[in-house]
């Protein structure tokens, strides 16, 4: 019937007028991304390098860092037990070893290649100091990998002696005077309904529970040692 046909034509016209949502590929085009970034900056001012750093340093915020110190020859000899040239660059790669570039490699259990791989790590050598063979090396590993990597580093470098930090004299406790009684006006203000209580400068309310603090990287007990050394190799491992 003509009436039903007219209704169907109107319904079809409405459907065509509705804009379709853009696909992810279209949204990720350079022009569309630029418009989206400009929209986000209406309230927050970003540096020109914000996007570059956000893409590359997002994962590094929760990676664990292990530092090694010692003579370059000793470090390379010990670390060679964890890597193999057959899998790609190692800790001895020329450019990373010079300290001019960050490197990455796959580590294995000490002397167990290729049977027991641990996973990928990133590392950075501190540039050489003229006239000195002492080097520093930083290794970044995922927290789940660190649990297995640290014992292997201790085994390869023979660092089993925990370094006990020097004890400092305990601070002398001074008597604390009780705070003066609050003023009547302040008490009346706190009792007034509908008013909000202001926080102190430290962010904690008087009498409230203390703020919780996270010690270390949450992959070890707070009382566990954080440094190990070896009298045989002279290598120091620090978390």
Protein Blocks (a to p, Z undefined) as FASTA:
>chain_A
ZZlmmmmmmmmmmmmmpccdddfklmmpmklmmmmmmmmmmmpccdfklmmmmmmmmmmm
mpccdddeddfklmmmmmmmmgcfkloccfklfklmnopaccddddddehiackbcfbdc
ddddddddehiabdcddddddfklmmmmmmmmmmmnopabccdddddddddddddddddd
ddfklmmmmmpghiacdddfkopaehiacddddehjhpacfkbcfbdcdfklopacdZZ
